[in-house]
């Protein structure tokens, strides 16, 4: 899923940490992003059909926002199918390249 607010480190401390539940940028970045690719049939069958795109290629999006995302990006968000989310969502790691790209697109600190 996504990264969130930057927790300001003290001078010389480790890099900033991101809180996915106060971000959601990766889940609201592109309708082309939440595409199924490595999931097996059993994984795909567990995702509620109302969250799957009509062509079954990935998650259904409302514009660029994943239909499973609730809340306000950059404030407080949650995934409605977190335990069932596809591999593409699991692969987006806080502070990873995809996370930072999505955060920049939403004007969030990186």
N, C-alpha and C positions, 0 to 999 in steps of 0.2 A: 504494500500500500504506500503512503506518502510520508513526507517529512514535515516538520512544523516549526514552531517558534524556536529561535536560537536562544540557547541558554548561555549568557555571556560568561566566558571563562575568565579567570583572573589572569593577570600578566604571567606568561610563561607556563600556563596550564595547558591541558590537552585541547585539541580543536573543539569548536562548538558542537553540541549535541542537538539533535533535532527530535521533536515530538510529533509523530505522525498524526496523532489525534487533534492537534491544533493546526494542521496544515491542509492536507487533502489535495495539494497541487497536482500530484502525479495522477490522481483519479479524475482530474478535470483539466487535462492538458490536450488530449487529442482523441477523437473518435476512432482513429486508426491504431491507437496504442493498445487498448485492452484486447488484443487478438489472441485466440487460442493457437498454440503451436506444439507444446510438449505434453499436454494433458492426455490422459488415457480416457477411454469411454466411461469408465466408472466415475472418474473425477467430474467429467462433463455432465453426466446424468444427475449429479447431486446439486448442480447449480440450478436454482429456480428458473423455470422457463421464461418468466416475465423479465428476467435480467439478461437473457441471451438475445443477441441480434437476430433479426428475421432470417438472415442468410446463415446463421449458426457459426459465423466465423470468429465471434468474440462476444464480449459483453455489450449489451444494448446501451447506447448513449443517448442522452438528451442534449443535442448539440455536441459539445466536446466533453461533457460531464457523464461519467459512468452512472447508470441508473441505480446502482447499489450504494452510491455515496449520499450520505445525509449531512446536513449542517452547512456552515459557511466556510468556504475555503479561506485559509489563513487565520481562522478564528477557532472553530471547534468543528471537527468532522468525525464521522464514523462510517465504517463499511457495514452495510446491512447483511452481508454474507461472508464476513471475515473468515470464519472457519472453513468455508467452502470456496473461497476465492481461487481463481485460476493461477497457474504458475507464473504468468506474466506479472501479476500483482505481487506475488511472493518474491519475485526477482528484483523488484525495485527497492533498493536498500537506502535507508536514511543516509544522506550526505554522499550517495553514489552519483555517478554522472547523470543518470536519468532523473534522479531526485532534484539535483541542482538545476538541471535544464528546466524542469517543470516549475520550480520555485522562481527562477528568473522570469519565466513567461508570465507569472502572476505578480511580479514585482515584490516578491518576498525575499528577505535577507538570505544570503548564501555564505 
